[in-house]
């Protein structure tokens, strides 16, 4: 088992890469996710693996203006291989202007070598839907298709 603080630092490093560029944001999911990582954003379909996370989780928001995300970590705690984070995600457009900010609470489970194998996030998804606009939000699933 890695020393105390290893997984917490992995989470912080993962979030930090989101600020660089959209490509770096996508690459961070490929770098930190296991091949079968389950990522659940409550209110949206679960993704399985890094490519699905990029295609189904990041690309739709990028298509309507998200470029990078500046993460403001409020609290990040580690117990064993589980990391809890309370943060505010500031979603930025390509020109650097703020698209929206959303408070998020997340729980990540890591493998021993520091990859994310399970990640659940809790937030008000209306921030994202509002950003995408009514016409662009048609990719959202019907309630019965959403994994809880």
N, C-alpha and C positions, 0 to 999 in steps of 0.2 A: 504494500500500500504506500503510495507517495506521501510525503510529509504534509502536515497540516498547512492549508492555504493554497496548495497546488491547484485544486479544482476551482476555487474562487478566482485565482489569477487567470486560469484558462478562460473562464466566463468573461472577465474584464477585458482580456486580450481580444476575445472574439468580438465583443461589442465595439472595441476601439477600431477594429478594421472596417467597420461600417461607415466610418467618417471619410474614408480616403476617396472612394469613387464607387459608382454602381458596380463596376467590374470587380473591385476589391470586396464589396459587400457580398456579391454572389460567390466569389472565390472563398470567402471566409466560411460559408456554409459547406462548401466542398472540402475545406481543410479540417473543420472541427466536427462535422457530422460523421457518424458511422454510416456504412452503406445502407443500413436498414433503420436509421434513426426515425422515430416517430415524432413529428412536430405538430402540436395541436394549439392553434390559436382559437380560443373559444369563439364560436359564432361563424367559423369558417371550416371548410373541409380539412381533415387531417392530411398531412403529407407523409410519405414514407421514402426516406433517402434524400440526399442532397440535391439531386437533379429535379426531383418532384417539388422540393421546397422552393427552388429557384423558379421553376416553370409555373407552379400553381400558387405560390405564396408571394414571391417578389415581383415577377414579371408583370402581372396585372396592375399593380400599383405603380410600377415604373412606367408603364405605357401611358399613364395619365399624369405623369409629372414628378414622381418621386425619383430622386437621384441618390442621395445619401441619407444616413440617419446619425445624428449626434445623440449619443446616449448620456443622460445625466443620471449616474448611479446615486441613489439615495441610501440604500442599504443593500449589502451583498453579504450573505452568510453561508458558511459551509459546515455541513455535518456529514462525516464520512465522504461518500462520493456524490452527495446531493448538494446543489447550490440553489439558494433562494435569492431572488433579486427583486428589489423594489426600485423602479426607475421611471424616468420620463424620457420617452423617445421623441426627439425633435426631427421630424421628417422634412428634409430640405429639397428644394427644386434644383435643377441644373445651374441656375444663376445664383444659388446660395440663399435665396429667400426661403422663409419658413412656409411650408405647406400646412402643417398642423403639428401640434404636440399632443401626446397621449400618455397618461399614466399607465404603467404596466407592472404587474406582479408575475414573475415567472419562476418555474421550478425545473431545474435541469438535473438529469441523472447522467453521470459520466462513467465511461469504462475506466479501468485501472490506468490505461495509458493516456487518459485525458481527452478522449473523444466523447461527444454528446450522443447518447443513445436514446434518450427520451427527453422531450421538452414540452412543457405545457405553459401557455401564457394566458393571462386573464386581463381583459381591458374592455372598455366600451368601444365596440367595433363601429359605432356610428361615426366616430372620428374619420375612419378610413372611408366609409361609405359616402360621407359628406364630401370628402376630398375628391373622390372619384366622380362624384356627380351622379344624379339619378340615371342618366342614359348609359353611363359607363359601368354601373354596378350590376349589370345583368349576369355577370359571371358568378355572383353569389348564389349559393345553393338554396333550395327550398328547405325549410326547417327540418323536414324528416330526413334529409341527407346529411345533416350536420352531426358529427361525432361529438359527444359530450364527455 
